[in-house]
Amino acid sequence: MLQKISRKILLVVTFVICIHLMTGCFLDKAISQSNSDALSDTVESATVSNNTITNQSESEKEKLISNGHIIVLDAGHQKKDTSEKEPVGPGSSEMKVKDTSGASGVSSGLREYELNLMVAFKLQEELQKRGYDVIMTRTNSDEEISNIERAMVANNVNADAFIRIHANSVDDSNVKGAMTICQSPNNPYNANIYNESRRLSVDILDEMVAVTGAKKERVWETDTMTGINWSQVPVTIVEMGYMSNPDEDMLMSTDDYQWRIVMGIANGVDRFISEQ
């Protein structure tokens, strides 16, 4: 009897051990499969992430591909005034001061040479995103560079457009608005590029006013500007607004409005280039 009981107990124990071993085996497989699936998901996720980064990098590279057009930006004025003079045009006996520090904001206290450079840097960034090769006549306020030297930068690279960034100032604080400036059709130095300069001036003024909502003044044609007279490529002076007007001065000192000016000018450049 005892032998039979012992055999039954042994069989039960053996059965329990087998069940335990089989269960462990299944668990190991499940865990192994789970780990395998997790690893697969990780690898797949990493692959997707890497592809996304690659696509983003390629997208950024595409934005920086040159469209073959050269734009020279001239942030008007400089920190130091100079009493030295230079000819107002090639072969001219009339002399003008090489450069000055420009106007000052009646509300912001910002100096024009500082404002011009702020906007020029933003415009450089935007134009480069649009595929233009951009050259700056100056990149800091301590550089001393005359109006002739600024024009020669554009001439030497045969720029598609020479854009001179400025801000206005007059005695009447009520005057406000944006304008652009180019030579007249009778300019004794570069009348041959009048049509292109006029078109550049119109395109930029129209687009800048459209984006900023600024009052549109006019395209002023004058043969008194040294930097225009010495230019042999399409040229315009952009007068962004009046630093002598308290409200417009404060607007121009803000980052948001500067970007609106930049977008308007860049749109004008696009329009000008598309019309060539």
ZIBEL-V460417 format. One record per pair of residues at least 24 apart in sequence whose C-alpha atoms are under 6 Angstrom apart, sorted by the first residue. I is the first residue (numbers start at 1). J is the second residue. Records with the same first field share a line. If there is no record, write none. Layout:
I: J, J
This chain:
63: 129
64: 129, 131
65: 131
66: 131, 132
67: 131, 132
69: 132
70: 133, 134, 159, 160
71: 134, 159, 160, 161
72: 134, 135, 136, 154, 162
73: 136, 163, 164
74: 137, 164, 165
75: 116, 117, 120, 165
76: 116, 165, 166
77: 101, 102, 113
78: 113, 141
79: 141, 142
88: 226
89: 226, 229, 230
98: 146, 147
99: 146
105: 243, 249
106: 244, 246
107: 246
108: 250
116: 165, 166
123: 262
147: 227
148: 227
151: 227, 230, 231
155: 232
161: 234, 235
162: 235
163: 235, 236
164: 237, 238
165: 238
166: 238, 239
167: 239, 240, 241
168: 239, 241, 242, 243
169: 242, 243, 244
173: 244, 245
174: 245
176: 242
177: 214, 215, 216, 217, 241
178: 216, 217, 239, 240, 241
179: 217, 218, 219, 239
180: 219, 237, 238, 239
181: 219, 220, 221, 236, 237
182: 221, 236
183: 221, 222, 223
184: 221, 222
187: 223
189: 229
196: 234
197: 234, 235
200: 272
201: 236
203: 268
204: 265, 268
207: 264, 268
208: 261, 264, 265
211: 264
212: 260
